[in-house]
Amino acid sequence: MAGTNKKGELPGMALVGAGLILVTGTLAGYGLGFLVDKWTHMTPIWAIVGLILGTALGFYDLLLLLRQVTKATELNRAAKSLDVDEKDCDNLHEDKD
């Protein structure tokens, strides 16, 4: 199952992805705002707005990722307590989506 390893712990790649989501959102927002500033020949007002919006969207996307990983972790722990095979747990998770 994506998001957890055999022990039900968060893998390093999910945490790296979380950091990249936040950085990418912030840089993309600033970059788009910077381009709008250059296009409109304005002071860096749009770069600041883009930075704020990019950071906010990055945090929102980070929250969605962490919810998904937490849900996967809870499903794996529940499966272990019921002695359910991990493949069965994957099938249950896919059916709910």
N, C-alpha and C positions, 0 to 999 in steps of 0.2 A: 504494500500500500504506500502510496506517495505520502511523504510527510513524517513517517516514523520508521525506525529500524526494528529489528527483531525484539529488542528489549522494551519497546514502547517509548523510547526516548527520541527527542528531536535530533535529527541528523545535522551535521555541520552545514551541508549544502542548503538546507532550508533557512538556516540562520544567515548564511552568506547572501542568499537570495533576498532576504528581508532587508539587509543593509543596502544592497544594490537597488532595490525598488525605491527606497527613500532618496538615495543620492541621485538616481536617474530622474526621478520626478522633479526634484529641485533644480537640477541642471537644465532639464528640458523646459521647464517653466521660465527660468531666467533666459535661456537662449531664445525662446520665442518672443519674450518681451523685449529683448535686446534687438532682435530683427525688426520688430514693429517700431521701436524707437528710431532705428536707422531709416526705415521706410518713410516714417512720418516726420523725420527731422525734429524730434522733440527731445527734451531732457530725459533722463533715465526713469521717467515715471512708469512706463510700461514694463521696463526691466524689473522694477521693484514689485509691481503688481504681478508679473509673471513669476517672480521668485516666491511671493507669498502663496499664490494659487498652486504653483508646482509643489511647494512644500506641503500644503494642505492635502493635495491629491496624493502625494507620496505617502503621507501618514494614513490616509484612507485606504489606499491599496495595501499598505503594510498591515493594517487592521484586518482586512479581508483575508490576507495570507495567514496571519496568525490564528484567525478563527478556523480556517480550513485545517491547519496543522493540529490545532487543539482538538478539533472534532475527530480527526484521524487517530490521534493518540487515545482519546476516550474510547473509540470503537475497538482499538487493539487491546486496551486494558479489559474492556468488557468481554471480549472474545477469549482472552486468557482465563478470566474467572469462570467462564462457562465451558472451557475446553473446546472452543470452536476453532476450526482451521482458519488460518489467515485468509485463504482464498474465499471461504464462505463470507468472511467479514467484508472483503472487497466487493463481493456480489451484492451484499446488503447495502453498502454505501452507494454503489452505482444505481441501485433501484430507487433510492430516495431522491436522487438528483433528477 
